[in-house]
Amino acid sequence: EILRLMASGFSNKEIANSLGVAEGTIKNHVSNILSKLGVRDRTRAVLKAFELQLV
């Protein structure tokens, strides 16, 4: 869900608000997503997610 919202251009704060969780929680999840996809930033994560058909 977080990856899909990232792909839609949502900021961490916007994602947190839409999911009803703390922004810090989203930051942790984004960090884990970047690590699992083997990328350094959100843009590359979204591109990789599209390549892998995750979103």
N, C-alpha and C positions, 0 to 999 in steps of 0.2 A: 504494500500500500504506500509506504513511504517513497519507494523508488518511483512509483507511478506519479505521485504528487511532485516529486523532484522533476520528473520529465515534463510535467505540466508547467514548470517554472515557479513553483511555490518556494518561498523562503523557509528556513527552519521555523521561524516564528509562525508563519502562515500554516505550515504543516501541523505544528503543535496545537494551534487554535482549532484547526479542523478536526483533529483527532482527540482533543480534550486532554492532552498530556503536557508536561513541562517541556520547554524548549531544550533544556539540557538532555532530556531523554531522547529527543530527536537528534541532537548533535551526536550522542553516543551511537544511535542506530546508523546515522549517516557515516560515521567513522568506520563502523563494522562493515557497511556495504562497500565502502571504498576499498577496504582491506580485502574483502572476499572477492571483489572484482579485479583486484590487482591494479588499481588506478590511484592517481593522486588528487583528483579534484572532481567536483560534482558534474561538470560538463563531460568529462571523460567517462564517468560512471553512467551517465544517461546514454551516451553514444554506445558504450559497451552493452548496456542493457538492451538497446534496440538491436544490436548485432546478434545478441544471444536470444532475441525474441522473448525477453522477460517482461517487456511492457508493450 
